[in-house]
Amino acid sequence: MDSAGKMLITIRPGPAMHVWRDGVEVARVPLTIPQALGLIRDLLGHVRWPQ
């Protein structure tokens, strides 16, 4: 397994960005509404949608 572990980022009500490693929360970053929407927009821009 990779030494960095499995990473997951979630955006939750608050809003706040939560960073998880192997099922354990390792960071929580409070966001404004515009920051949360901008982050979601940027993440969706990197998703490869099936044709």
Secondary structure in CASP SS format (residue, H / E / C, confidence):
PFRMAT SS
TARGET T0000
AUTHOR 0000-0000-0000
METHOD secondary structure of the structure
MODEL  1
M C 1.00
D C 1.00
S C 1.00
A C 1.00
G C 1.00
K C 1.00
M E 1.00
L E 1.00
I E 1.00
T E 1.00
I E 1.00
R E 1.00
P C 1.00
G C 1.00
P C 1.00
A E 1.00
M E 1.00
H E 1.00
V E 1.00
W E 1.00
R E 1.00
D C 1.00
G C 1.00
V E 1.00
E E 1.00
V E 1.00
A E 1.00
R E 1.00
V E 1.00
P E 1.00
L C 1.00
T C 1.00
I H 1.00
P H 1.00
Q H 1.00
A H 1.00
L H 1.00
G H 1.00
L H 1.00
I H 1.00
R H 1.00
D H 1.00
L H 1.00
L H 1.00
G H 1.00
H C 1.00
V C 1.00
R C 1.00
W C 1.00
P C 1.00
Q C 1.00
END
